[in-house]
Amino acid sequence: MANALAVGIRDALRRPTRTTPRIHLFLACPVGLALLLGHRWNRLRPTVVYEDVRTAQGYEPAFVIPA
């Protein structure tokens, strides 16, 4: 079930992000879904993944996934 959700999220983003230079990803999900999504994120645009650092700034870039 979680794998199907990860594939569905990836597929839903493929077409709308074809013309964008970069995807900005904010994850708020169970770690298992984040892991599966990471395994399915291939062949998308370069992606900046943000993390909540629990400061006044809120989210900050954690790492970049190259395309």
N, CA, C, O and CB atoms as a CASP TS submission, in Angstrom:
PFRMAT TS
TARGET T0000
AUTHOR 0000-0000-0000
METHOD Language model
MODEL 1
PARENT N/A
ATOM      1  N   MET     1       0.811  -1.185   0.000  1.00  0.00           N
ATOM      2  CA  MET     1       0.000   0.000   0.000  1.00  0.00           C
ATOM      3  C   MET     1       0.865   1.263   0.000  1.00  0.00           C
ATOM      4  O   MET     1       0.628   2.180  -0.787  1.00  0.00           O
ATOM      5  CB  MET     1      -0.929  -0.010   1.194  1.00  0.00           C
ATOM      6  N   ALA     2       1.869   1.309   0.884  1.00  0.00           N
ATOM      7  CA  ALA     2       2.738   2.495   0.940  1.00  0.00           C
ATOM      8  C   ALA     2       3.550   2.637  -0.344  1.00  0.00           C
ATOM      9  O   ALA     2       3.794   3.752  -0.805  1.00  0.00           O
ATOM     10  CB  ALA     2       3.684   2.414   2.156  1.00  0.00           C
ATOM     11  N   ASN     3       3.969   1.514  -0.921  1.00  0.00           N
ATOM     12  CA  ASN     3       4.710   1.567  -2.177  1.00  0.00           C
ATOM     13  C   ASN     3       3.846   2.146  -3.295  1.00  0.00           C
ATOM     14  O   ASN     3       4.319   2.949  -4.099  1.00  0.00           O
ATOM     15  CB  ASN     3       5.208   0.169  -2.563  1.00  0.00           C
ATOM     16  N   ALA     4       2.584   1.738  -3.342  1.00  0.00           N
ATOM     17  CA  ALA     4       1.660   2.270  -4.351  1.00  0.00           C
ATOM     18  C   ALA     4       1.458   3.766  -4.155  1.00  0.00           C
ATOM     19  O   ALA     4       1.352   4.510  -5.130  1.00  0.00           O
ATOM     20  CB  ALA     4       0.303   1.538  -4.287  1.00  0.00           C
ATOM     21  N   LEU     5       1.405   4.212  -2.908  1.00  0.00           N
ATOM     22  CA  LEU     5       1.267   5.644  -2.632  1.00  0.00           C
ATOM     23  C   LEU     5       2.507   6.415  -3.101  1.00  0.00           C
ATOM     24  O   LEU     5       2.382   7.487  -3.693  1.00  0.00           O
ATOM     25  CB  LEU     5       1.034   5.879  -1.126  1.00  0.00           C
ATOM     26  N   ALA     6       3.702   5.871  -2.838  1.00  0.00           N
ATOM     27  CA  ALA     6       4.938   6.518  -3.277  1.00  0.00           C
ATOM     28  C   ALA     6       4.995   6.611  -4.799  1.00  0.00           C
ATOM     29  O   ALA     6       5.388   7.646  -5.337  1.00  0.00           O
ATOM     30  CB  ALA     6       6.158   5.753  -2.750  1.00  0.00           C
ATOM     31  N   VAL     7       4.615   5.566  -5.487  1.00  0.00           N
ATOM     32  CA  VAL     7       4.587   5.571  -6.953  1.00  0.00           C
ATOM     33  C   VAL     7       3.553   6.574  -7.451  1.00  0.00           C
ATOM     34  O   VAL     7       3.808   7.290  -8.420  1.00  0.00           O
ATOM     35  CB  VAL     7       4.275   4.157  -7.502  1.00  0.00           C
ATOM     36  N   GLY     8       2.397   6.636  -6.809  1.00  0.00           N
ATOM     37  CA  GLY     8       1.362   7.583  -7.199  1.00  0.00           C
ATOM     38  C   GLY     8       1.802   9.024  -7.026  1.00  0.00           C
ATOM     39  O   GLY     8       1.511   9.863  -7.879  1.00  0.00           O
ATOM     40  N   ILE     9       2.503   9.330  -5.933  1.00  0.00           N
ATOM     41  CA  ILE     9       3.016  10.686  -5.706  1.00  0.00           C
ATOM     42  C   ILE     9       4.019  11.045  -6.788  1.00  0.00           C
ATOM     43  O   ILE     9       3.954  12.130  -7.366  1.00  0.00           O
ATOM     44  CB  ILE     9       3.668  10.807  -4.308  1.00  0.00           C
ATOM     45  N   ARG    10       4.944  10.136  -7.062  1.00  0.00           N
ATOM     46  CA  ARG    10       5.943  10.386  -8.106  1.00  0.00           C
ATOM     47  C   ARG    10       5.283  10.613  -9.459  1.00  0.00           C
ATOM     48  O   ARG    10       5.624  11.561 -10.167  1.00  0.00           O
ATOM     49  CB  ARG    10       6.926   9.216  -8.196  1.00  0.00           C
ATOM     50  N   ASP    11       4.352   9.758  -9.816  1.00  0.00           N
ATOM     51  CA  ASP    11       3.692   9.876 -11.113  1.00  0.00           C
ATOM     52  C   ASP    11       2.873  11.155 -11.218  1.00  0.00           C
ATOM     53  O   ASP    11       2.792  11.755 -12.290  1.00  0.00           O
ATOM     54  CB  ASP    11       2.800   8.672 -11.356  1.00  0.00           C
ATOM     55  N   ALA    12       2.268  11.575 -10.116  1.00  0.00           N
ATOM     56  CA  ALA    12       1.477  12.809 -10.117  1.00  0.00           C
ATOM     57  C   ALA    12       2.350  14.043 -10.327  1.00  0.00           C
ATOM     58  O   ALA    12       1.871  15.066 -10.817  1.00  0.00           O
ATOM     59  CB  ALA    12       0.705  12.940  -8.807  1.00  0.00           C
ATOM     60  N   LEU    13       3.622  13.954  -9.960  1.00  0.00           N
ATOM     61  CA  LEU    13       4.526  15.102 -10.100  1.00  0.00           C
ATOM     62  C   LEU    13       5.281  15.135 -11.426  1.00  0.00           C
ATOM     63  O   LEU    13       5.791  16.189 -11.808  1.00  0.00           O
ATOM     64  CB  LEU    13       5.515  15.100  -8.976  1.00  0.00           C
ATOM     65  N   ARG    14       5.365  14.044 -12.115  1.00  0.00           N
ATOM     66  CA  ARG    14       6.166  13.994 -13.347  1.00  0.00           C
ATOM     67  C   ARG    14       5.730  15.016 -14.392  1.00  0.00           C
ATOM     68  O   ARG    14       6.550  15.814 -14.844  1.00  0.00           O
ATOM     69  CB  ARG    14       6.094  12.612 -13.946  1.00  0.00           C
ATOM     70  N   ARG    15       4.491  15.009 -14.773  1.00  0.00           N
ATOM     71  CA  ARG    15       4.017  15.891 -15.848  1.00  0.00           C
ATOM     72  C   ARG    15       4.049  17.368 -15.457  1.00  0.00           C
ATOM     73  O   ARG    15       4.552  18.173 -16.240  1.00  0.00           O
ATOM     74  CB  ARG    15       2.603  15.504 -16.246  1.00  0.00           C
ATOM     75  N   PRO    16       3.539  17.769 -14.287  1.00  0.00           N
ATOM     76  CA  PRO    16       3.530  19.199 -13.961  1.00  0.00           C
ATOM     77  C   PRO    16       4.917  19.796 -13.722  1.00  0.00           C
ATOM     78  O   PRO    16       5.074  21.015 -13.774  1.00  0.00           O
ATOM     79  CB  PRO    16       2.689  19.424 -12.745  1.00  0.00           C
ATOM     80  N   THR    17       5.923  18.964 -13.461  1.00  0.00           N
ATOM     81  CA  THR    17       7.251  19.513 -13.167  1.00  0.00           C
ATOM     82  C   THR    17       8.222  19.418 -14.344  1.00  0.00           C
ATOM     83  O   THR    17       9.408  19.704 -14.180  1.00  0.00           O
ATOM     84  CB  THR    17       7.841  18.800 -11.980  1.00  0.00           C
ATOM     85  N   ARG    18       7.751  19.029 -15.506  1.00  0.00           N
ATOM     86  CA  ARG    18       8.657  18.889 -16.658  1.00  0.00           C
ATOM     87  C   ARG    18       9.297  20.204 -17.073  1.00  0.00           C
ATOM     88  O   ARG    18      10.418  20.203 -17.583  1.00  0.00           O
ATOM     89  CB  ARG    18       7.910  18.309 -17.833  1.00  0.00           C
ATOM     90  N   THR    19       8.620  21.314 -16.871  1.00  0.00           N
ATOM     91  CA  THR    19       9.153  22.609 -17.318  1.00  0.00           C
ATOM     92  C   THR    19       9.807  23.392 -16.191  1.00  0.00           C
ATOM     93  O   THR    19      10.310  24.491 -16.425  1.00  0.00           O
ATOM     94  CB  THR    19       8.049  23.441 -17.932  1.00  0.00           C
ATOM     95  N   THR    20       9.813  22.858 -14.976  1.00  0.00           N
ATOM     96  CA  THR    20      10.435  23.568 -13.862  1.00  0.00           C
ATOM     97  C   THR    20      11.880  23.121 -13.706  1.00  0.00           C
ATOM     98  O   THR    20      12.190  21.949 -13.920  1.00  0.00           O
ATOM     99  CB  THR    20       9.653  23.332 -12.553  1.00  0.00           C
ATOM    100  N   PRO    21      12.771  24.043 -13.335  1.00  0.00           N
ATOM    101  CA  PRO    21      14.174  23.650 -13.189  1.00  0.00           C
ATOM    102  C   PRO    21      14.450  22.853 -11.916  1.00  0.00           C
ATOM    103  O   PRO    21      15.444  22.132 -11.843  1.00  0.00           O
ATOM    104  CB  PRO    21      15.044  24.874 -13.205  1.00  0.00           C
ATOM    105  N   ARG    22      13.576  22.978 -10.912  1.00  0.00           N
ATOM    106  CA  ARG    22      13.852  22.350  -9.621  1.00  0.00           C
ATOM    107  C   ARG    22      12.548  22.131  -8.859  1.00  0.00           C
ATOM    108  O   ARG    22      11.615  22.928  -8.963  1.00  0.00           O
ATOM    109  CB  ARG    22      14.829  23.215  -8.788  1.00  0.00           C
ATOM    110  N   ILE    23      12.494  21.046  -8.094  1.00  0.00           N
ATOM    111  CA  ILE    23      11.358  20.753  -7.224  1.00  0.00           C
ATOM    112  C   ILE    23      11.786  21.051  -5.790  1.00  0.00           C
ATOM    113  O   ILE    23      12.904  20.726  -5.392  1.00  0.00           O
ATOM    114  CB  ILE    23      10.877  19.258  -7.380  1.00  0.00           C
ATOM    115  N   HIS    24      10.903  21.665  -5.023  1.00  0.00           N
ATOM    116  CA  HIS    24      11.146  21.908  -3.601  1.00  0.00           C
ATOM    117  C   HIS    24      10.224  20.975  -2.824  1.00  0.00           C
ATOM    118  O   HIS    24       9.001  21.060  -2.942  1.00  0.00           O
ATOM    119  CB  HIS    24      10.900  23.426  -3.211  1.00  0.00           C
ATOM    120  N   LEU    25      10.817  20.083  -2.027  1.00  0.00           N
ATOM    121  CA  LEU    25      10.065  19.031  -1.347  1.00  0.00           C
ATOM    122  C   LEU    25      10.117  19.226   0.165  1.00  0.00           C
ATOM    123  O   LEU    25      11.188  19.277   0.769  1.00  0.00           O
ATOM    124  CB  LEU    25      10.614  17.645  -1.724  1.00  0.00           C
ATOM    125  N   PHE    26       8.936  19.333   0.755  1.00  0.00           N
ATOM    126  CA  PHE    26       8.792  19.414   2.207  1.00  0.00           C
ATOM    127  C   PHE    26       8.073  18.142   2.644  1.00  0.00           C
ATOM    128  O   PHE    26       6.906  17.940   2.310  1.00  0.00           O
ATOM    129  CB  PHE    26       8.001  20.720   2.654  1.00  0.00           C
ATOM    130  N   LEU    27       8.760  17.292   3.384  1.00  0.00           N
ATOM    131  CA  LEU    27       8.177  16.013   3.795  1.00  0.00           C
ATOM    132  C   LEU    27       7.601  16.098   5.205  1.00  0.00           C
ATOM    133  O   LEU    27       8.275  16.533   6.139  1.00  0.00           O
ATOM    134  CB  LEU    27       9.227  14.900   3.724  1.00  0.00           C
ATOM    135  N   ALA    28       6.371  15.684   5.344  1.00  0.00           N
ATOM    136  CA  ALA    28       5.734  15.522   6.651  1.00  0.00           C
ATOM    137  C   ALA    28       4.953  14.215   6.564  1.00  0.00           C
ATOM    138  O   ALA    28       3.739  14.208   6.365  1.00  0.00           O
ATOM    139  CB  ALA    28       4.791  16.764   7.029  1.00  0.00           C
ATOM    140  N   CYS    29       5.678  13.116   6.717  1.00  0.00           N
ATOM    141  CA  CYS    29       5.068  11.801   6.553  1.00  0.00           C
ATOM    142  C   CYS    29       5.844  10.789   7.388  1.00  0.00           C
ATOM    143  O   CYS    29       6.927  11.093   7.889  1.00  0.00           O
ATOM    144  CB  CYS    29       5.038  11.377   5.054  1.00  0.00           C
ATOM    145  N   PRO    30       5.297   9.602   7.536  1.00  0.00           N
ATOM    146  CA  PRO    30       6.041   8.556   8.240  1.00  0.00           C
ATOM    147  C   PRO    30       7.365   8.244   7.530  1.00  0.00           C
ATOM    148  O   PRO    30       7.465   8.345   6.307  1.00  0.00           O
ATOM    149  CB  PRO    30       5.186   7.279   8.351  1.00  0.00           C
ATOM    150  N   VAL    31       8.351   7.873   8.297  1.00  0.00           N
ATOM    151  CA  VAL    31       9.684   7.636   7.742  1.00  0.00           C
ATOM    152  C   VAL    31       9.672   6.526   6.688  1.00  0.00           C
ATOM    153  O   VAL    31      10.439   6.588   5.728  1.00  0.00           O
ATOM    154  CB  VAL    31      10.662   7.279   8.861  1.00  0.00           C
ATOM    155  N   GLY    32       8.829   5.527   6.847  1.00  0.00           N
ATOM    156  CA  GLY    32       8.754   4.450   5.858  1.00  0.00           C
ATOM    157  C   GLY    32       8.295   4.949   4.501  1.00  0.00           C
ATOM    158  O   GLY    32       8.827   4.535   3.471  1.00  0.00           O
ATOM    159  N   LEU    33       7.306   5.839   4.494  1.00  0.00           N
ATOM    160  CA  LEU    33       6.841   6.420   3.233  1.00  0.00           C
ATOM    161  C   LEU    33       7.921   7.302   2.626  1.00  0.00           C
ATOM    162  O   LEU    33       8.122   7.280   1.412  1.00  0.00           O
ATOM    163  CB  LEU    33       5.548   7.231   3.449  1.00  0.00           C
ATOM    164  N   ALA    34       8.620   8.077   3.446  1.00  0.00           N
ATOM    165  CA  ALA    34       9.712   8.917   2.938  1.00  0.00           C
ATOM    166  C   ALA    34      10.796   8.053   2.291  1.00  0.00           C
ATOM    167  O   ALA    34      11.336   8.414   1.245  1.00  0.00           O
ATOM    168  CB  ALA    34      10.319   9.771   4.078  1.00  0.00           C
ATOM    169  N   LEU    35      11.112   6.931   2.903  1.00  0.00           N
ATOM    170  CA  LEU    35      12.108   6.014   2.348  1.00  0.00           C
ATOM    171  C   LEU    35      11.656   5.459   1.004  1.00  0.00           C
ATOM    172  O   LEU    35      12.424   5.458   0.042  1.00  0.00           O
ATOM    173  CB  LEU    35      12.379   4.867   3.322  1.00  0.00           C
ATOM    174  N   LEU    36      10.421   4.991   0.933  1.00  0.00           N
ATOM    175  CA  LEU    36       9.907   4.455  -0.326  1.00  0.00           C
ATOM    176  C   LEU    36       9.834   5.537  -1.404  1.00  0.00           C
ATOM    177  O   LEU    36      10.137   5.278  -2.569  1.00  0.00           O
ATOM    178  CB  LEU    36       8.525   3.835  -0.111  1.00  0.00           C
ATOM    179  N   LEU    37       9.438   6.729  -1.020  1.00  0.00           N
ATOM    180  CA  LEU    37       9.380   7.826  -1.978  1.00  0.00           C
ATOM    181  C   LEU    37      10.777   8.137  -2.514  1.00  0.00           C
ATOM    182  O   LEU    37      10.948   8.412  -3.702  1.00  0.00           O
ATOM    183  CB  LEU    37       8.760   9.079  -1.327  1.00  0.00           C
ATOM    184  N   GLY    38      11.761   8.092  -1.638  1.00  0.00           N
ATOM    185  CA  GLY    38      13.142   8.313  -2.069  1.00  0.00           C
ATOM    186  C   GLY    38      13.598   7.285  -3.083  1.00  0.00           C
ATOM    187  O   GLY    38      14.332   7.613  -4.015  1.00  0.00           O
ATOM    188  N   HIS    39      13.173   6.048  -2.912  1.00  0.00           N
ATOM    189  CA  HIS    39      13.538   4.994  -3.862  1.00  0.00           C
ATOM    190  C   HIS    39      12.824   5.135  -5.189  1.00  0.00           C
ATOM    191  O   HIS    39      13.293   4.611  -6.199  1.00  0.00           O
ATOM    192  CB  HIS    39      13.238   3.643  -3.276  1.00  0.00           C
ATOM    193  N   ARG    40      11.710   5.825  -5.209  1.00  0.00           N
ATOM    194  CA  ARG    40      10.911   5.996  -6.430  1.00  0.00           C
ATOM    195  C   ARG    40      11.109   7.363  -7.089  1.00  0.00           C
ATOM    196  O   ARG    40      10.470   7.647  -8.102  1.00  0.00           O
ATOM    197  CB  ARG    40       9.444   5.801  -6.112  1.00  0.00           C
ATOM    198  N   TRP    41      11.968   8.204  -6.542  1.00  0.00           N
ATOM    199  CA  TRP    41      12.107   9.588  -6.994  1.00  0.00           C
ATOM    200  C   TRP    41      12.969   9.723  -8.248  1.00  0.00           C
ATOM    201  O   TRP    41      13.246  10.844  -8.676  1.00  0.00           O
ATOM    202  CB  TRP    41      12.695  10.427  -5.888  1.00  0.00           C
ATOM    203  N   ASN    42      13.390   8.637  -8.835  1.00  0.00           N
ATOM    204  CA  ASN    42      14.266   8.691 -10.005  1.00  0.00           C
ATOM    205  C   ASN    42      13.574   9.334 -11.204  1.00  0.00           C
ATOM    206  O   ASN    42      12.351   9.292 -11.331  1.00  0.00           O
ATOM    207  CB  ASN    42      14.737   7.289 -10.372  1.00  0.00           C
ATOM    208  N   ARG    43      14.356   9.911 -12.051  1.00  0.00           N
ATOM    209  CA  ARG    43      13.910  10.502 -13.314  1.00  0.00           C
ATOM    210  C   ARG    43      12.968  11.691 -13.145  1.00  0.00           C
ATOM    211  O   ARG    43      12.172  11.988 -14.036  1.00  0.00           O
ATOM    212  CB  ARG    43      13.233   9.459 -14.137  1.00  0.00           C
ATOM    213  N   LEU    44      13.059  12.361 -12.015  1.00  0.00           N
ATOM    214  CA  LEU    44      12.344  13.616 -11.842  1.00  0.00           C
ATOM    215  C   LEU    44      13.357  14.756 -11.926  1.00  0.00           C
ATOM    216  O   LEU    44      14.539  14.524 -12.180  1.00  0.00           O
ATOM    217  CB  LEU    44      11.565  13.646 -10.482  1.00  0.00           C
ATOM    218  N   ARG    45      12.903  15.955 -11.717  1.00  0.00           N
ATOM    219  CA  ARG    45      13.778  17.128 -11.755  1.00  0.00           C
ATOM    220  C   ARG    45      14.688  17.129 -10.528  1.00  0.00           C
ATOM    221  O   ARG    45      14.413  16.433  -9.551  1.00  0.00           O
ATOM    222  CB  ARG    45      12.944  18.440 -11.819  1.00  0.00           C
ATOM    223  N   PRO    46      15.781  17.914 -10.575  1.00  0.00           N
ATOM    224  CA  PRO    46      16.567  18.074  -9.342  1.00  0.00           C
ATOM    225  C   PRO    46      15.647  18.563  -8.219  1.00  0.00           C
ATOM    226  O   PRO    46      14.768  19.395  -8.442  1.00  0.00           O
ATOM    227  CB  PRO    46      17.758  19.075  -9.559  1.00  0.00           C
ATOM    228  N   THR    47      15.859  18.044  -7.027  1.00  0.00           N
ATOM    229  CA  THR    47      14.946  18.316  -5.917  1.00  0.00           C
ATOM    230  C   THR    47      15.711  18.793  -4.697  1.00  0.00           C
ATOM    231  O   THR    47      16.715  18.199  -4.304  1.00  0.00           O
ATOM    232  CB  THR    47      14.130  17.068  -5.571  1.00  0.00           C
ATOM    233  N   VAL    48      15.225  19.871  -4.104  1.00  0.00           N
ATOM    234  CA  VAL    48      15.761  20.354  -2.834  1.00  0.00           C
ATOM    235  C   VAL    48      14.826  19.843  -1.741  1.00  0.00           C
ATOM    236  O   VAL    48      13.633  20.149  -1.742  1.00  0.00           O
ATOM    237  CB  VAL    48      15.885  21.939  -2.808  1.00  0.00           C
ATOM    238  N   VAL    49      15.371  19.066  -0.815  1.00  0.00           N
ATOM    239  CA  VAL    49      14.585  18.522   0.296  1.00  0.00           C
ATOM    240  C   VAL    49      14.841  19.396   1.519  1.00  0.00           C
ATOM    241  O   VAL    49      15.988  19.688   1.858  1.00  0.00           O
ATOM    242  CB  VAL    49      14.954  17.014   0.585  1.00  0.00           C
ATOM    243  N   TYR    50      13.766  19.807   2.171  1.00  0.00           N
ATOM    244  CA  TYR    50      13.856  20.689   3.337  1.00  0.00           C
ATOM    245  C   TYR    50      13.531  19.914   4.600  1.00  0.00           C
ATOM    246  O   TYR    50      12.784  18.935   4.575  1.00  0.00           O
ATOM    247  CB  TYR    50      12.909  21.897   3.190  1.00  0.00           C
ATOM    248  N   GLU    51      14.110  20.375   5.717  1.00  0.00           N
ATOM    249  CA  GLU    51      13.795  19.789   7.014  1.00  0.00           C
ATOM    250  C   GLU    51      13.368  20.885   7.981  1.00  0.00           C
ATOM    251  O   GLU    51      13.792  22.035   7.872  1.00  0.00           O
ATOM    252  CB  GLU    51      15.005  19.010   7.575  1.00  0.00           C
ATOM    253  N   ASP    52      12.525  20.502   8.921  1.00  0.00           N
ATOM    254  CA  ASP    52      12.068  21.428   9.949  1.00  0.00           C
ATOM    255  C   ASP    52      13.118  21.473  11.050  1.00  0.00           C
ATOM    256  O   ASP    52      13.354  20.474  11.729  1.00  0.00           O
ATOM    257  CB  ASP    52      10.674  21.007  10.516  1.00  0.00           C
ATOM    258  N   VAL    53      13.748  22.629  11.227  1.00  0.00           N
ATOM    259  CA  VAL    53      14.812  22.754  12.232  1.00  0.00           C
ATOM    260  C   VAL    53      14.296  23.304  13.547  1.00  0.00           C
ATOM    261  O   VAL    53      15.070  23.517  14.480  1.00  0.00           O
ATOM    262  CB  VAL    53      15.921  23.646  11.713  1.00  0.00           C
ATOM    263  N   ARG    54      12.999  23.533  13.628  1.00  0.00           N
ATOM    264  CA  ARG    54      12.344  23.990  14.852  1.00  0.00           C
ATOM    265  C   ARG    54      12.962  25.256  15.413  1.00  0.00           C
ATOM    266  O   ARG    54      13.197  25.362  16.617  1.00  0.00           O
ATOM    267  CB  ARG    54      12.392  22.910  15.893  1.00  0.00           C
ATOM    268  N   THR    55      13.222  26.209  14.547  1.00  0.00           N
ATOM    269  CA  THR    55      13.677  27.532  14.959  1.00  0.00           C
ATOM    270  C   THR    55      12.728  28.551  14.355  1.00  0.00           C
ATOM    271  O   THR    55      11.735  28.192  13.720  1.00  0.00           O
ATOM    272  CB  THR    55      15.159  27.801  14.518  1.00  0.00           C
ATOM    273  N   ALA    56      13.034  29.799  14.553  1.00  0.00           N
ATOM    274  CA  ALA    56      12.197  30.866  13.992  1.00  0.00           C
ATOM    275  C   ALA    56      12.209  30.825  12.466  1.00  0.00           C
ATOM    276  O   ALA    56      11.268  31.292  11.825  1.00  0.00           O
ATOM    277  CB  ALA    56      12.677  32.243  14.486  1.00  0.00           C
ATOM    278  N   GLN    57      13.267  30.269  11.885  1.00  0.00           N
ATOM    279  CA  GLN    57      13.370  30.206  10.433  1.00  0.00           C
ATOM    280  C   GLN    57      12.478  29.117   9.846  1.00  0.00           C
ATOM    281  O   GLN    57      12.152  29.164   8.660  1.00  0.00           O
ATOM    282  CB  GLN    57      14.812  29.970  10.024  1.00  0.00           C
ATOM    283  N   GLY    58      12.083  28.146  10.646  1.00  0.00           N
ATOM    284  CA  GLY    58      11.240  27.064  10.143  1.00  0.00           C
ATOM    285  C   GLY    58      12.050  26.039   9.383  1.00  0.00           C
ATOM    286  O   GLY    58      12.934  25.393   9.947  1.00  0.00           O
ATOM    287  N   TYR    59      11.753  25.887   8.107  1.00  0.00           N
ATOM    288  CA  TYR    59      12.435  24.891   7.283  1.00  0.00           C
ATOM    289  C   TYR    59      13.719  25.453   6.687  1.00  0.00           C
ATOM    290  O   TYR    59      13.818  26.646   6.397  1.00  0.00           O
ATOM    291  CB  TYR    59      11.513  24.402   6.168  1.00  0.00           C
ATOM    292  N   GLU    60      14.692  24.577   6.512  1.00  0.00           N
ATOM    293  CA  GLU    60      15.920  24.946   5.802  1.00  0.00           C
ATOM    294  C   GLU    60      16.322  23.791   4.901  1.00  0.00           C
ATOM    295  O   GLU    60      16.000  22.638   5.189  1.00  0.00           O
ATOM    296  CB  GLU    60      17.071  25.302   6.800  1.00  0.00           C
ATOM    297  N   PRO    61      17.033  24.092   3.800  1.00  0.00           N
ATOM    298  CA  PRO    61      17.439  23.025   2.878  1.00  0.00           C
ATOM    299  C   PRO    61      18.326  21.994   3.597  1.00  0.00           C
ATOM    300  O   PRO    61      19.263  22.353   4.310  1.00  0.00           O
ATOM    301  CB  PRO    61      18.192  23.622   1.658  1.00  0.00           C
ATOM    302  N   ALA    62      18.011  20.728   3.396  1.00  0.00           N
ATOM    303  CA  ALA    62      18.798  19.649   4.011  1.00  0.00           C
ATOM    304  C   ALA    62      19.775  19.056   2.999  1.00  0.00           C
ATOM    305  O   ALA    62      20.947  18.849   3.312  1.00  0.00           O
ATOM    306  CB  ALA    62      17.868  18.543   4.565  1.00  0.00           C
ATOM    307  N   PHE    63      19.290  18.781   1.779  1.00  0.00           N
ATOM    308  CA  PHE    63      20.149  18.236   0.727  1.00  0.00           C
ATOM    309  C   PHE    63      19.464  18.357  -0.611  1.00  0.00           C
ATOM    310  O   PHE    63      18.269  18.644  -0.684  1.00  0.00           O
ATOM    311  CB  PHE    63      20.508  16.772   1.010  1.00  0.00           C
ATOM    312  N   VAL    64      20.231  18.135  -1.683  1.00  0.00           N
ATOM    313  CA  VAL    64      19.714  18.208  -3.044  1.00  0.00           C
ATOM    314  C   VAL    64      19.826  16.830  -3.682  1.00  0.00           C
ATOM    315  O   VAL    64      20.859  16.168  -3.582  1.00  0.00           O
ATOM    316  CB  VAL    64      20.480  19.276  -3.882  1.00  0.00           C
ATOM    317  N   ILE    65      18.746  16.405  -4.341  1.00  0.00           N
ATOM    318  CA  ILE    65      18.754  15.156  -5.103  1.00  0.00           C
ATOM    319  C   ILE    65      18.942  15.537  -6.574  1.00  0.00           C
ATOM    320  O   ILE    65      18.061  16.169  -7.157  1.00  0.00           O
ATOM    321  CB  ILE    65      17.416  14.316  -4.879  1.00  0.00           C
ATOM    322  N   PRO    66      20.076  15.165  -7.184  1.00  0.00           N
ATOM    323  CA  PRO    66      20.272  15.504  -8.590  1.00  0.00           C
ATOM    324  C   PRO    66      19.351  14.659  -9.497  1.00  0.00           C
ATOM    325  O   PRO    66      18.911  13.575  -9.116  1.00  0.00           O
ATOM    326  CB  PRO    66      21.752  15.297  -8.984  1.00  0.00           C
ATOM    327  N   ALA    67      19.083  15.166 -10.664  1.00  0.00           N
ATOM    328  CA  ALA    67      18.230  14.428 -11.605  1.00  0.00           C
ATOM    329  C   ALA    67      19.025  13.364 -12.316  1.00  0.00           C
ATOM    330  O   ALA    67      18.480  12.638 -13.148  1.00  0.00           O
ATOM    331  CB  ALA    67      17.591  15.373 -12.625  1.00  0.00           C
TER
END
